[in-house]
Amino acid sequence: MNLLEQGRKIAMAFILVLVLTITTACGGGTVTEVDRTATPPIGRDVTYAQLERGNTPSGQNFGDWVVQTSGGLIKDAYVRDNNKLGVVISPEVSPKDVRPLAKSLVQGFEKNFPGQNLSVLVYGPDKQLILTTQYDRATNQIQYS
């Protein structure tokens, strides 16, 4: 039973990477300058739900998309300023799958928000930060810390 469960976890991680790669390559709108400057002010006109997954319309859409397509591997996501993505992973994600998942998220994030340095913050199910991933557009390199 343990082997079957481990195989299921590996298959789910592979499927998520595949879905993120294919979907962002085939679809996904690009960010316009209007999106980058359209950060709504926090106040009486902005509800919590509007800020829950992103502080721009395109950030909100990407955060929603990440959670919906993750197959349950990502429980929550947020995008801030179209260059920082934070995700809360589910307990089903094994520690060895965190880096490949983060790399996949960086790749999808870069395709939707191109031309800038990006950060992906991965939080455990307890909402404690477990991995920070930095993408440098000048060198096209990903660094983990």
C-alpha positions as CSV (number, residue, x, y, z in Angstrom):
1,M,0.0,0.0,0.0
2,N,2.9,2.4,0.8
3,L,4.3,1.8,-2.7
4,L,1.0,2.6,-4.3
5,E,0.6,5.8,-2.2
6,Q,4.1,6.9,-3.1
7,G,3.5,6.3,-6.8
8,R,0.3,8.3,-6.6
9,K,2.2,11.3,-5.1
10,I,4.8,11.1,-7.8
11,A,2.2,10.9,-10.5
12,M,0.3,13.9,-9.0
13,A,3.5,16.0,-9.0
14,F,4.3,15.0,-12.6
15,I,0.8,15.8,-13.7
16,L,0.9,19.2,-12.0
17,V,4.2,20.1,-13.7
18,L,2.8,18.9,-17.0
19,V,-0.4,20.9,-16.6
20,L,1.4,24.1,-15.5
21,T,3.8,23.8,-18.5
22,I,1.2,23.1,-21.1
23,T,-1.4,25.5,-20.0
24,T,0.9,28.4,-19.6
25,A,2.5,27.8,-22.9
26,C,-0.8,27.5,-24.8
27,G,-2.9,30.1,-23.0
28,G,-2.5,32.6,-20.3
29,G,-2.7,36.3,-21.1
30,T,0.2,38.6,-20.8
31,V,0.5,41.4,-18.3
32,T,0.0,44.9,-19.6
33,E,1.2,48.0,-18.0
34,V,-2.3,48.8,-16.9
35,D,-2.4,45.6,-14.8
36,R,0.9,46.5,-13.1
37,T,-0.4,49.9,-12.0
38,A,-3.9,48.9,-11.2
39,T,-3.3,47.9,-7.6
40,P,-6.5,48.7,-5.8
41,P,-6.2,50.8,-2.7
42,I,-7.0,48.9,0.5
43,G,-10.0,50.5,2.0
44,R,-13.8,50.4,2.1
45,D,-14.1,49.7,-1.6
46,V,-11.9,46.6,-1.6
47,T,-13.1,43.4,0.0
48,Y,-10.9,40.7,1.4
49,A,-11.9,38.4,-1.4
50,Q,-10.4,40.8,-4.0
51,L,-7.0,40.7,-2.2
52,E,-7.1,37.0,-1.4
53,R,-5.2,35.7,-4.4
54,G,-3.8,38.8,-6.1
55,N,-3.6,42.6,-5.8
56,T,-4.0,43.0,-9.5
57,P,-6.7,41.5,-11.8
58,S,-4.1,39.4,-13.6
59,G,-2.5,38.3,-10.3
60,Q,-5.9,37.3,-9.0
61,N,-6.5,35.2,-12.1
62,F,-3.1,33.5,-12.0
63,G,-3.5,32.7,-8.2
64,D,-7.0,31.3,-8.9
65,W,-5.6,29.2,-11.8
66,V,-2.7,27.8,-9.8
67,V,-5.0,26.5,-7.1
68,Q,-7.6,25.1,-9.5
69,T,-5.1,23.3,-11.7
70,S,-2.9,21.9,-8.9
71,G,-5.0,18.8,-8.4
72,G,-5.1,19.4,-4.6
73,L,-1.3,19.8,-4.2
74,I,-1.7,23.6,-3.6
75,K,-4.2,24.7,-1.1
76,D,-3.8,28.4,-1.4
77,A,-1.9,31.0,-3.6
78,Y,-1.4,34.7,-3.8
79,V,0.3,37.0,-6.3
80,R,1.6,40.4,-5.2
81,D,2.7,43.1,-7.6
82,N,2.8,40.6,-10.5
83,N,6.3,39.4,-9.4
84,K,5.8,37.5,-6.1
85,L,3.9,34.2,-5.9
86,G,3.2,32.5,-2.6
87,V,1.7,29.1,-2.4
88,V,0.6,26.9,0.5
89,I,1.2,23.2,-0.3
90,S,-0.9,20.3,0.9
91,P,0.4,17.5,3.1
92,E,0.4,15.2,0.1
93,V,3.5,17.0,-1.3
94,S,6.6,15.2,-0.2
95,P,9.7,17.1,0.7
96,K,11.6,15.9,-2.3
97,D,8.9,17.2,-4.6
98,V,9.0,20.8,-3.3
99,R,11.8,22.0,-5.5
100,P,10.5,20.6,-8.8
101,L,7.1,22.0,-7.9
102,A,8.6,25.5,-7.2
103,K,10.6,25.3,-10.5
104,S,7.4,24.5,-12.4
105,L,5.6,27.4,-10.7
106,V,8.5,29.8,-11.6
107,Q,8.3,28.7,-15.2
108,G,4.6,29.2,-15.4
109,F,4.8,32.5,-13.5
110,E,7.5,33.8,-15.9
111,K,5.4,32.9,-19.0
112,N,2.4,34.9,-17.6
113,F,4.5,37.8,-16.1
114,P,7.5,38.0,-18.5
115,G,10.4,40.4,-18.4
116,Q,11.0,40.7,-14.7
117,N,12.7,39.1,-11.7
118,L,10.3,36.8,-9.9
119,S,9.9,35.2,-6.5
120,V,8.0,32.1,-5.5
121,L,7.5,31.4,-1.8
122,V,6.5,27.9,-0.8
123,Y,4.8,27.5,2.5
124,G,4.0,24.2,4.2
125,P,0.6,23.1,5.3
126,D,1.2,24.8,8.6
127,K,1.9,28.1,6.7
128,Q,5.5,28.2,7.7
129,L,7.9,29.2,4.9
130,I,9.9,26.2,3.6
131,L,11.4,27.4,0.4
132,T,12.1,30.7,-1.4
133,T,12.8,30.5,-5.1
134,Q,14.2,33.5,-7.0
135,Y,14.2,33.9,-10.8
136,D,16.7,36.3,-12.3
137,R,15.6,37.3,-15.8
138,A,19.0,38.7,-16.7
139,T,20.8,35.4,-16.2
140,N,17.7,33.1,-16.7
141,Q,18.7,31.3,-13.5
142,I,16.7,30.0,-10.6
143,Q,18.1,30.1,-7.0
144,Y,16.6,28.3,-4.0
145,S,17.0,29.3,-0.4
